Amino acid sequence: LFGCLVIGLISNGLNLLKVSSYWQMVSKGVIILVAVILDVYTERVFDRMRKKE
C-alpha cells in the first residue's frame, strides 16, 4: 500500500512538472528496482542477525 502511494505521488509530481512519459516510466522503474534491492538487503541483514543469536 505504501509503495502504491509513493509511486502515485511521484507520478503526479512528474506530471505537474510536465516530464515526458518516457522519463516517468524510467523513474518508476528505478524506484521499483531500488525498493527490491533494499528489501533483499534488509532480509539478508536480518537473517544474519537471527543466525548470530
C-alpha positions as CSV (number, residue, x, y, z in Angstrom):
1,L,0.0,0.0,0.0
2,F,2.8,2.4,0.9
3,G,4.6,1.7,-2.4
4,C,1.5,2.4,-4.4
5,L,1.1,5.7,-2.6
6,V,4.8,6.7,-3.3
7,I,4.5,5.7,-7.0
8,G,1.3,7.7,-7.3
9,L,2.8,10.8,-5.6
10,I,5.8,10.7,-7.8
11,S,3.8,10.2,-11.0
12,N,1.6,13.1,-10.1
13,G,4.6,15.3,-9.3
14,L,6.2,14.4,-12.6
15,N,3.0,15.1,-14.5
16,L,2.8,18.5,-12.8
17,L,6.4,19.2,-13.9
18,K,5.5,18.1,-17.4
19,V,8.1,15.5,-17.6
20,S,7.9,13.3,-20.7
21,S,6.2,9.9,-20.3
22,Y,9.5,8.2,-21.1
23,W,11.3,9.6,-18.1
24,Q,8.3,9.0,-15.9
25,M,8.5,5.3,-16.8
26,V,12.2,5.3,-16.2
27,S,11.8,6.9,-12.8
28,K,9.1,4.4,-11.8
29,G,11.4,1.5,-12.9
30,V,14.3,2.9,-10.9
31,I,12.1,3.3,-7.8
32,I,10.9,-0.2,-8.0
33,L,14.4,-1.6,-8.6
34,V,15.8,0.3,-5.6
35,A,12.9,-0.9,-3.5
36,V,13.6,-4.6,-4.4
37,I,17.3,-4.2,-3.8
38,L,16.6,-2.6,-0.4
39,D,14.2,-5.4,0.5
40,V,16.7,-8.1,-0.4
41,Y,19.5,-6.3,1.5
42,T,17.4,-5.9,4.7
43,E,16.3,-9.5,4.6
44,R,19.9,-10.7,4.4
45,V,20.9,-8.4,7.3
46,F,18.1,-9.7,9.4
47,D,18.9,-13.3,8.5
48,R,22.5,-12.8,9.7
49,M,21.3,-11.2,12.9
50,R,19.0,-14.2,13.6
51,K,21.7,-16.7,12.9
52,K,24.1,-15.0,15.4
53,E,21.6,-15.4,18.2
